[in-house]
Amino acid sequence: MRRCVRGILVVVALCGSLVPAVSARAVGEERAAPVPLERLFDNVAVSDDSRPSEADFDGSGASLSAQDLTAAGWTPGRALTVQGARLAWPKRHPGERDNVRAAGQDVRVTGRGDALAFLVAGTGGTEAGGPGTITYADGSRSGYRLIAPDWRTGPLATKAVALPHINTPGGQLAQQARLYVVTVPLAPGRAVASVRLPSAAGLHVFAMSVRTATRGWTGSWTTAAGGYAAVGPWTDRTLRLVVHTSAGGPRVRVRFDNAFASDPVRIGSATVAAQASGVASRGAPVALAFGGAAGVTVPAGGQAYSDPLGFPVPADANLLVSFHLPGTVAAAPVHGLAQQRSYVSEPGDHTADGAAGAYTSVITRWPLLAGVDVGGGPGSVVLLGDSITDGDKSTPDANRRWPNVLAARLLQQSAVPRYGVLNLGVSGNRVVTDRYPGDGVSTDTAGVSALHRFDRDVLAQPSARTAVVFEGVNDLRWGTSAEQLITGLRELAARGQARGLRMLAATILPCEGEARCTAAVDAERGVVNEWIREGGVFDGVLDFDAVVRDPQRPSRMLLAYDSGDHLHPGDTGLAALADSVDLGLLRP
């Protein structure tokens, strides 16, 4: 039986099993045939700053600023990609109807994919939403539940975009307006024909679509943005980022992500190449395209996928992804702990350079680049974690993180598919508490909580089959109780299972000797680990605690596995974690 799952802040659920379609007449109600969403627009959300009274989004005269939307790259009719879903911002002038107040309307939506995506916001002062129905082309139906956070008070950590002002008839307010993309699961393999919206006061829908971006691709490399940080500043510079593949394939595409940003970023051109050594490529770098163009502007909060390129991506190898930034970039979404040297050029577009000459600076973070996918393949395993998964204390430039070792194991066997392995570890990350608040420039790149990043970092990954949750030590070290952590882990399991993912959990490692790993913390760790092992909530358990603990003193790590800080395993310990994984557990 499928579950109905309610998240803490955003609800995404597939409720009940598929049932035959029942005609409206059969249940005693006449309904109009489904029509495109824009034909149902009945509310004006966007006003020109000089004419704020022409819109009334929330019933009190307040509205979104057209100028703020334009500054963020959200222009009328613009196709936006968020969480892998392509959505069109309404092609309407300020003061024209541009969204639907959800009241049970039937909307024509077509396509096959893994999820239905909604661009939404609530206006009632709290989250708004309720149940709706998806009808498929074969006449079957499934239920869903859509909840939109409020446009003024909802969490910044899960927003698609935040705008700096709110327009009112009495003047512009320096308060943030938030818009959200929320996805709900679809029945696998079935073509969508229409969607009935919830009947929910205060729920506004701007756009909706079937998410298809994950079909036909296997994730080979990815990383999670842990925050929005000051960089450079870079003007007319080329970045050459070194990334390590897991699965290989005959085609490639890359993904740039402008998460947490308030401004668009321009990618002037981009290339991909196999690494020879350092910054030098093996053969000439090959140009990527974006909708047939050499470059792309990525809106605030949005993503950009390159066009599919016939390029043989080697498995278990380093790639060079180079991109030119023609404008000035002073802040960007970054992954803070790359454990890998990448490079920045002297001024100019050096994406096509095979030699190292122009690349004179080194960086140890991954800005803007979020993924490398290969065509076809068996799909991927997603590893959601903290610094231990991120590879903290592993040897730099050596790809000895435990996800790298696991990927190499998969490539050397044939008992299970040779999945891509996607490392979504973020150093310092927690399950239930945000370290980075989700908005603004910050020096903290430990990310929003696992609960807040789960949709973007796990559910939106291409062809994800299994997810492993290996987090919690940072929560416990900073005062989260075992009960609170278990509640968060339980929610992660349920949200993944509702999407058809096989959800595994890894037990939390011992860390006696590290300053914050007190006896009280270790007692809480024991409670959480016992729940993971015996609770029956996850589909399987990786008992990493048992792998690395000292049998003579189970509250600490074996010396042979300890990096020296008593919290992070070194290369040997990370390899022991990967080698202990029962590969059969990865099969969905």
PECORHU-V626407 format. One record per residue. N is the residue number from 0. OMEGA is omega in whole degrees, 0 to 359 (none if undefined). NEAR is the number of other C-alpha atoms within 12 Angstrom. D_FIRST is the distance of its C-alpha to the first C-alpha in Angstrom with 1 decimal. Layout:
n & omega & near & d_first
N & OMEGA & NEAR & D_FIRST
N & OMEGA & NEAR & D_FIRST
This chain:
n & omega & near & d_first
0 & 178 & 11 & 0.0
1 & 182 & 22 & 3.8
2 & 168 & 24 & 6.5
3 & 189 & 28 & 9.8
4 & 177 & 31 & 12.5
5 & 178 & 30 & 16.1
6 & 181 & 32 & 18.8
7 & 184 & 28 & 22.2
8 & 179 & 33 & 24.1
9 & 183 & 40 & 22.0
10 & 174 & 36 & 18.5
11 & 185 & 43 & 16.4
12 & 171 & 39 & 12.8
13 & 191 & 39 & 10.5
14 & 176 & 32 & 9.0
15 & 179 & 22 & 7.0
16 & 179 & 21 & 7.0
17 & 179 & 25 & 10.6
18 & 178 & 18 & 13.0
19 & 178 & 15 & 16.6
20 & 177 & 22 & 19.1
21 & 183 & 17 & 21.1
22 & 178 & 17 & 24.7
23 & 180 & 15 & 26.2
24 & 183 & 11 & 28.8
25 & 179 & 10 & 26.4
26 & 172 & 10 & 25.2
27 & 177 & 9 & 28.8
28 & 176 & 10 & 29.2
29 & 179 & 11 & 31.2
30 & 177 & 17 & 30.1
31 & 177 & 16 & 32.0
32 & 179 & 16 & 30.9
33 & 179 & 24 & 29.2
34 & 177 & 20 & 31.9
35 & 186 & 24 & 32.1
36 & 185 & 36 & 31.5
37 & 177 & 30 & 35.2
38 & 180 & 20 & 36.3
39 & 182 & 27 & 34.4
40 & 183 & 27 & 36.0
41 & 182 & 24 & 37.4
42 & 179 & 34 & 38.1
43 & 183 & 35 & 40.6
44 & 191 & 47 & 39.5
45 & 177 & 46 & 42.3
46 & 169 & 38 & 46.0
47 & 182 & 33 & 49.0
48 & 181 & 29 & 50.5
49 & 182 & 20 & 53.7
50 & 187 & 25 & 52.0
51 & 183 & 32 & 49.2
52 & 179 & 29 & 49.5
53 & 178 & 28 & 48.2
54 & 176 & 35 & 44.6
55 & 185 & 32 & 42.6
56 & 192 & 44 & 39.1
57 & 181 & 32 & 38.3
58 & 177 & 21 & 40.4
59 & 177 & 19 & 43.1
60 & 181 & 27 & 44.8
61 & 184 & 34 & 43.3
62 & 176 & 46 & 42.2
63 & 178 & 48 & 41.6
64 & 177 & 44 & 44.7
65 & 180 & 38 & 45.3
66 & 177 & 28 & 47.6
67 & 179 & 34 & 45.0
68 & 179 & 39 & 42.4
69 & 180 & 27 & 45.1
70 & 178 & 22 & 46.1
71 & 183 & 32 & 42.5
72 & 180 & 34 & 42.4
73 & 183 & 38 & 40.2
74 & 183 & 26 & 42.6
75 & 179 & 24 & 42.0
76 & 183 & 20 & 40.1
77 & 173 & 23 & 39.5
78 & 181 & 27 & 36.4
79 & 173 & 40 & 34.6
80 & 179 & 43 & 32.1
81 & 183 & 46 & 30.0
82 & 178 & 48 & 27.0
83 & 181 & 43 & 27.5
84 & 180 & 40 & 27.2
85 & 184 & 32 & 30.3
86 & 180 & 38 & 31.1
87 & 172 & 30 & 34.4
88 & 188 & 37 & 36.2
89 & 179 & 34 & 37.5
90 & 183 & 23 & 40.8
91 & 174 & 26 & 42.6
92 & 175 & 24 & 45.8
93 & 181 & 34 & 46.0
94 & 177 & 29 & 46.1
95 & 178 & 25 & 44.1
96 & 188 & 29 & 40.7
97 & 179 & 38 & 38.2
98 & 181 & 39 & 34.7
99 & 168 & 39 & 32.5
100 & 189 & 38 & 31.7
101 & 181 & 39 & 28.2
102 & 177 & 25 & 28.3
103 & 180 & 27 & 25.8
104 & 175 & 31 & 27.7
105 & 187 & 31 & 26.5
106 & 177 & 35 & 27.3
107 & 178 & 29 & 27.9
108 & 183 & 31 & 26.2
109 & 176 & 28 & 26.0
110 & 175 & 30 & 25.1
111 & 179 & 27 & 22.6
112 & 183 & 33 & 21.3
113 & 185 & 39 & 18.7
114 & 172 & 46 & 18.9
115 & 185 & 50 & 20.6
116 & 178 & 42 & 23.4
117 & 169 & 46 & 25.2
118 & 196 & 44 & 28.6
119 & 166 & 42 & 28.7
120 & 173 & 50 & 30.4
121 & 181 & 43 & 30.5
122 & 184 & 39 & 33.8
123 & 182 & 25 & 33.4
124 & 177 & 20 & 34.2
125 & 180 & 23 & 30.6
126 & 183 & 31 & 27.3
127 & 176 & 34 & 26.4
128 & 182 & 38 & 23.4
129 & 183 & 30 & 20.5
130 & 174 & 33 & 17.8
131 & 184 & 33 & 18.6
132 & 174 & 39 & 17.5
133 & 176 & 48 & 17.8
134 & 183 & 36 & 19.2
135 & 184 & 32 & 19.6
136 & 179 & 22 & 22.7
137 & 178 & 19 & 21.1
138 & 178 & 19 & 20.4
139 & 182 & 25 & 16.6
140 & 170 & 31 & 15.3
141 & 178 & 37 & 12.7
142 & 174 & 34 & 13.1
143 & 175 & 41 & 14.4
144 & 183 & 39 & 16.4
145 & 177 & 49 & 19.8
146 & 178 & 45 & 22.1
147 & 173 & 51 & 25.7
148 & 182 & 40 & 28.0
149 & 185 & 35 & 31.4
150 & 181 & 44 & 34.1
151 & 186 & 34 & 36.6
152 & 182 & 26 & 34.7
153 & 184 & 33 & 31.5
154 & 175 & 35 & 31.1
155 & 184 & 36 & 33.5
156 & 183 & 41 & 31.4
157 & 182 & 44 & 28.7
158 & 167 & 44 & 31.1
159 & 178 & 47 & 31.8
160 & 173 & 45 & 35.4
161 & 179 & 43 & 37.6
162 & 190 & 40 & 40.9
163 & 185 & 29 & 43.9
164 & 169 & 30 & 44.9
165 & 178 & 38 & 44.0
166 & 174 & 38 & 46.4
167 & 177 & 31 & 47.6
168 & 180 & 23 & 50.5
169 & 180 & 16 & 52.3
170 & 183 & 21 & 52.0
171 & 180 & 27 & 49.7
172 & 177 & 21 & 47.8
173 & 178 & 16 & 47.3
174 & 184 & 22 & 43.7
175 & 172 & 29 & 40.7
176 & 186 & 40 & 38.5
177 & 172 & 40 & 35.0
178 & 188 & 42 & 32.7
179 & 167 & 45 & 29.2
180 & 180 & 48 & 26.9
181 & 179 & 48 & 23.2
182 & 174 & 43 & 20.6
183 & 186 & 48 & 17.1
184 & 175 & 44 & 14.8
185 & 174 & 43 & 15.2
186 & 184 & 37 & 13.4
187 & 172 & 23 & 15.1
188 & 183 & 17 & 18.3
189 & 179 & 26 & 18.5
190 & 179 & 28 & 21.6
191 & 176 & 35 & 21.5
192 & 181 & 32 & 23.8
193 & 181 & 37 & 23.7
194 & 172 & 43 & 22.2
195 & 180 & 38 & 22.5
196 & 172 & 40 & 23.5
197 & 167 & 31 & 22.6
198 & 190 & 25 & 25.3
199 & 178 & 29 & 26.4
200 & 177 & 28 & 29.9
201 & 179 & 32 & 31.2
202 & 182 & 40 & 28.6
203 & 181 & 48 & 30.6
204 & 179 & 53 & 29.5
205 & 184 & 43 & 32.1
206 & 175 & 45 & 30.4
207 & 180 & 43 & 27.1
208 & 172 & 43 & 26.3
209 & 179 & 40 & 23.8
210 & 181 & 37 & 24.1
211 & 189 & 31 & 25.4
212 & 183 & 39 & 27.5
213 & 186 & 35 & 25.2
214 & 174 & 31 & 25.1
215 & 181 & 27 & 27.6
216 & 172 & 34 & 28.6
217 & 176 & 44 & 28.2
218 & 179 & 52 & 29.1
219 & 177 & 51 & 32.1
220 & 172 & 48 & 33.3
221 & 171 & 50 & 32.3
222 & 181 & 49 & 33.2
223 & 173 & 54 & 32.2
224 & 180 & 47 & 34.7
225 & 180 & 53 & 35.5
226 & 180 & 45 & 37.7
227 & 194 & 42 & 40.4
228 & 173 & 35 & 43.7
229 & 178 & 24 & 47.4
230 & 173 & 28 & 48.4
231 & 1 & 23 & 51.7
232 & 180 & 17 & 52.6
233 & 174 & 27 & 52.5
234 & 180 & 26 & 54.5
235 & 179 & 27 & 54.9
236 & 175 & 35 & 53.4
237 & 175 & 40 & 51.2
238 & 175 & 50 & 48.5
239 & 184 & 52 & 47.7
240 & 179 & 46 & 44.6
241 & 180 & 45 & 43.9
242 & 185 & 48 & 40.3
243 & 183 & 46 & 39.0
244 & 168 & 42 & 36.7
245 & 176 & 44 & 34.0
246 & 174 & 45 & 33.1
247 & 179 & 39 & 35.8
248 & 186 & 34 & 35.9
249 & 180 & 21 & 38.3
250 & 181 & 29 & 37.6
251 & 164 & 41 & 37.2
252 & 177 & 44 & 36.4
253 & 182 & 45 & 36.7
254 & 172 & 46 & 35.2
255 & 184 & 46 & 37.2
256 & 180 & 48 & 35.6
257 & 181 & 46 & 37.5
258 & 175 & 52 & 35.0
259 & 186 & 46 & 36.5
260 & 172 & 42 & 39.6
261 & 182 & 37 & 41.6
262 & 174 & 35 & 43.7
263 & 174 & 39 & 43.2
264 & 182 & 40 & 44.3
265 & 170 & 35 & 46.2
266 & 185 & 42 & 45.7
267 & 178 & 32 & 48.9
268 & 181 & 35 & 48.1
269 & 178 & 43 & 46.0
270 & 174 & 41 & 46.2
271 & 180 & 44 & 44.5
272 & 169 & 41 & 46.3
273 & 180 & 35 & 46.0
274 & 169 & 32 & 47.9
275 & 172 & 20 & 51.1
276 & 180 & 21 & 51.9
277 & 183 & 28 & 51.7
278 & 183 & 39 & 51.8
279 & 182 & 33 & 53.2
280 & 172 & 30 & 51.2
281 & 187 & 23 & 51.3
282 & 182 & 19 & 52.5
283 & 174 & 22 & 52.7
284 & 183 & 30 & 49.7
285 & 185 & 31 & 47.9
286 & 171 & 34 & 47.4
287 & 178 & 37 & 44.0
288 & 181 & 28 & 43.6
289 & 186 & 28 & 41.6
290 & 180 & 16 & 41.3
291 & 180 & 15 & 44.5
292 & 182 & 17 & 46.3
293 & 183 & 23 & 47.6
294 & 184 & 29 & 46.1
295 & 171 & 34 & 43.6
296 & 182 & 36 & 43.5
297 & 183 & 37 & 40.2
298 & 176 & 36 & 39.7
299 & 179 & 42 & 39.0
300 & 186 & 47 & 35.4
301 & 179 & 45 & 34.8
302 & 173 & 43 & 34.5
303 & 175 & 42 & 36.4
304 & 172 & 40 & 35.5
305 & 176 & 41 & 38.4
306 & 175 & 29 & 38.6
307 & 182 & 29 & 37.6
308 & 174 & 28 & 40.6
309 & 184 & 19 & 41.6
310 & 182 & 27 & 42.3
311 & 180 & 24 & 41.6
312 & 178 & 38 & 39.7
313 & 174 & 28 & 40.5
314 & 173 & 34 & 37.9
315 & 183 & 34 & 38.6
316 & 178 & 31 & 41.5
317 & 172 & 37 & 42.9
318 & 171 & 43 & 42.9
319 & 174 & 45 & 45.1
320 & 185 & 50 & 43.7
321 & 177 & 47 & 46.6
322 & 183 & 46 & 46.7
323 & 176 & 41 & 49.6
324 & 185 & 39 & 49.6
325 & 179 & 27 & 52.4
326 & 178 & 21 & 52.3
327 & 178 & 24 & 52.3
328 & 182 & 30 & 49.2
329 & 177 & 23 & 49.7
330 & 183 & 30 & 46.1
331 & 170 & 44 & 42.8
332 & 184 & 47 & 39.3
333 & 163 & 39 & 39.7
334 & 194 & 44 & 38.1
335 & 186 & 40 & 40.6
336 & 181 & 40 & 40.6
337 & 189 & 43 & 40.9
338 & 184 & 32 & 42.8
339 & 175 & 35 & 44.3
340 & 170 & 30 & 47.5
341 & 196 & 38 & 47.4
342 & 176 & 35 & 50.3
343 & 185 & 40 & 51.9
344 & 162 & 34 & 54.8
345 & 182 & 24 & 58.1
346 & 176 & 22 & 58.2
347 & 177 & 24 & 57.2
348 & 181 & 30 & 54.6
349 & 181 & 37 & 54.4
350 & 183 & 45 & 51.1
351 & 182 & 31 & 53.0
352 & 174 & 33 & 55.1
353 & 182 & 29 & 54.6
354 & 188 & 25 & 57.0
355 & 195 & 27 & 56.6
356 & 187 & 17 & 59.7
357 & 185 & 25 & 58.4
358 & 191 & 30 & 55.6
359 & 181 & 21 & 57.5
360 & 181 & 23 & 55.0
361 & 170 & 24 & 52.1
362 & 181 & 27 & 48.9
363 & 174 & 25 & 46.2
364 & 174 & 39 & 43.4
365 & 176 & 42 & 41.2
366 & 168 & 49 & 41.6
367 & 180 & 48 & 39.8
368 & 186 & 42 & 38.5
369 & 183 & 43 & 34.7
370 & 170 & 47 & 33.6
371 & 181 & 49 & 34.8
372 & 176 & 52 & 32.5
373 & 182 & 43 & 33.4
374 & 179 & 33 & 32.8
375 & 178 & 28 & 30.3
376 & 187 & 31 & 29.2
377 & 186 & 32 & 25.9
378 & 191 & 39 & 24.5
379 & 171 & 47 & 24.8
380 & 184 & 46 & 23.9
381 & 182 & 48 & 24.2
382 & 182 & 49 & 25.9
383 & 187 & 49 & 25.8
384 & 180 & 48 & 28.7
385 & 187 & 44 & 32.1
386 & 180 & 40 & 35.6
387 & 175 & 48 & 34.9
388 & 180 & 51 & 32.6
389 & 177 & 44 & 35.1
390 & 178 & 40 & 37.8
391 & 181 & 35 & 40.1
392 & 170 & 34 & 43.0
393 & 182 & 34 & 42.3
394 & 179 & 22 & 45.3
395 & 177 & 22 & 45.7
396 & 184 & 24 & 45.8
397 & 179 & 24 & 44.6
398 & 179 & 35 & 40.9
399 & 172 & 35 & 40.2
400 & 182 & 46 & 37.1
401 & 174 & 43 & 34.4
402 & 177 & 47 & 32.2
403 & 180 & 42 & 35.3
404 & 177 & 35 & 35.7
405 & 179 & 38 & 32.1
406 & 179 & 42 & 32.5
407 & 176 & 30 & 35.7
408 & 181 & 32 & 34.0
409 & 181 & 33 & 31.4
410 & 185 & 26 & 34.3
411 & 182 & 19 & 36.2
412 & 180 & 15 & 33.6
413 & 181 & 12 & 31.8
414 & 177 & 16 & 29.1
415 & 178 & 20 & 26.4
416 & 180 & 28 & 26.8
417 & 185 & 35 & 29.4
418 & 162 & 48 & 27.3
419 & 179 & 50 & 28.9
420 & 186 & 55 & 28.9
421 & 184 & 49 & 28.8
422 & 176 & 50 & 30.5
423 & 173 & 48 & 29.3
424 & 176 & 47 & 31.3
425 & 183 & 47 & 33.5
426 & 180 & 40 & 36.3
427 & 186 & 40 & 36.2
428 & 178 & 46 & 32.6
429 & 181 & 42 & 30.6
430 & 191 & 42 & 27.0
431 & 183 & 38 & 27.5
432 & 175 & 32 & 31.0
433 & 168 & 30 & 32.6
434 & 170 & 31 & 35.8
435 & 186 & 36 & 36.7
436 & 179 & 28 & 36.3
437 & 181 & 38 & 35.0
438 & 175 & 38 & 38.1
439 & 179 & 30 & 41.8
440 & 185 & 25 & 43.9
441 & 173 & 25 & 43.3
442 & 182 & 23 & 44.6
443 & 179 & 29 & 41.3
444 & 178 & 41 & 39.0
445 & 167 & 39 & 36.5
446 & 168 & 48 & 33.9
447 & 186 & 41 & 31.5
448 & 175 & 47 & 28.8
449 & 177 & 48 & 25.9
450 & 182 & 43 & 23.7
451 & 181 & 38 & 26.0
452 & 187 & 46 & 26.3
453 & 182 & 46 & 22.8
454 & 183 & 40 & 22.2
455 & 189 & 41 & 25.6
456 & 182 & 41 & 26.0
457 & 188 & 46 & 22.7
458 & 182 & 46 & 20.4
459 & 180 & 47 & 23.4
460 & 184 & 51 & 24.7
461 & 173 & 47 & 25.1
462 & 177 & 42 & 22.6
463 & 180 & 41 & 21.2
464 & 184 & 39 & 19.0
465 & 174 & 41 & 19.1
466 & 176 & 49 & 20.3
467 & 176 & 46 & 22.3
468 & 182 & 45 & 23.0
469 & 182 & 46 & 26.5
470 & 173 & 46 & 27.9
471 & 183 & 49 & 29.0
472 & 179 & 45 & 32.6
473 & 175 & 42 & 34.1
474 & 184 & 36 & 32.1
475 & 181 & 38 & 33.4
476 & 182 & 32 & 36.9
477 & 165 & 25 & 37.2
478 & 175 & 24 & 36.2
479 & 180 & 25 & 32.4
480 & 176 & 28 & 31.3
481 & 181 & 34 & 28.8
482 & 179 & 22 & 26.7
483 & 180 & 23 & 26.8
484 & 179 & 36 & 26.0
485 & 178 & 33 & 23.0
486 & 178 & 25 & 21.6
487 & 179 & 33 & 22.2
488 & 179 & 43 & 20.7
489 & 179 & 34 & 17.5
490 & 178 & 35 & 17.3
491 & 179 & 44 & 18.1
492 & 183 & 42 & 15.4
493 & 180 & 34 & 12.6
494 & 177 & 41 & 14.4
495 & 180 & 45 & 14.6
496 & 177 & 34 & 11.1
497 & 178 & 36 & 10.1
498 & 178 & 39 & 12.8
499 & 177 & 30 & 11.8
500 & 168 & 35 & 14.5
501 & 186 & 35 & 14.9
502 & 177 & 42 & 16.2
503 & 175 & 42 & 19.2
504 & 174 & 44 & 21.6
505 & 178 & 42 & 25.3
506 & 185 & 37 & 27.2
507 & 185 & 50 & 30.1
508 & 174 & 45 & 33.6
509 & 182 & 46 & 36.5
510 & 177 & 42 & 39.3
511 & 182 & 32 & 42.1
512 & 173 & 23 & 45.3
513 & 193 & 24 & 43.9
514 & 185 & 14 & 45.3
515 & 182 & 22 & 42.2
516 & 182 & 29 & 40.5
517 & 177 & 22 & 41.9
518 & 178 & 21 & 41.2
519 & 177 & 21 & 39.1
520 & 180 & 32 & 36.9
521 & 177 & 33 & 36.6
522 & 177 & 24 & 35.4
523 & 176 & 31 & 32.7
524 & 179 & 40 & 31.8
525 & 178 & 31 & 31.5
526 & 181 & 25 & 29.1
527 & 181 & 37 & 26.8
528 & 177 & 34 & 27.1
529 & 177 & 24 & 26.3
530 & 179 & 27 & 23.1
531 & 183 & 37 & 22.2
532 & 191 & 25 & 23.1
533 & 188 & 18 & 21.6
534 & 179 & 20 & 18.9
535 & 182 & 17 & 16.0
536 & 179 & 27 & 14.6
537 & 182 & 33 & 15.6
538 & 178 & 31 & 14.9
539 & 185 & 31 & 18.5
540 & 169 & 36 & 21.9
541 & 187 & 35 & 25.3
542 & 182 & 32 & 27.8
543 & 176 & 37 & 30.5
544 & 182 & 38 & 32.1
545 & 182 & 29 & 33.0
546 & 191 & 31 & 34.4
547 & 186 & 39 & 36.9
548 & 176 & 31 & 37.9
549 & 182 & 22 & 41.3
550 & 179 & 15 & 40.9
551 & 179 & 11 & 44.1
552 & 190 & 17 & 42.8
553 & 179 & 23 & 39.0
554 & 179 & 31 & 39.3
555 & 180 & 35 & 41.0
556 & 173 & 35 & 40.5
557 & 182 & 32 & 42.6
558 & 183 & 26 & 45.8
559 & 183 & 22 & 45.3
560 & 186 & 32 & 42.1
561 & 176 & 33 & 43.3
562 & 183 & 26 & 44.5
563 & 178 & 23 & 47.0
564 & 176 & 22 & 45.3
565 & 180 & 30 & 43.1
566 & 184 & 37 & 40.0
567 & 170 & 42 & 39.5
568 & 171 & 42 & 39.7
569 & 183 & 33 & 42.4
570 & 182 & 31 & 42.1
571 & 179 & 26 & 42.1
572 & 179 & 38 & 39.3
573 & 177 & 39 & 37.1
574 & 178 & 33 & 37.6
575 & 176 & 31 & 36.6
576 & 182 & 38 & 33.3
577 & 182 & 34 & 32.6
578 & 181 & 26 & 33.9
579 & 185 & 25 & 31.7
580 & 172 & 30 & 28.4
581 & 186 & 22 & 26.8
582 & 178 & 30 & 26.3
583 & 178 & 23 & 23.6
584 & 183 & 26 & 21.3
585 & 181 & 37 & 21.7
586 & 181 & 26 & 20.1
587 & none & 25 & 16.6
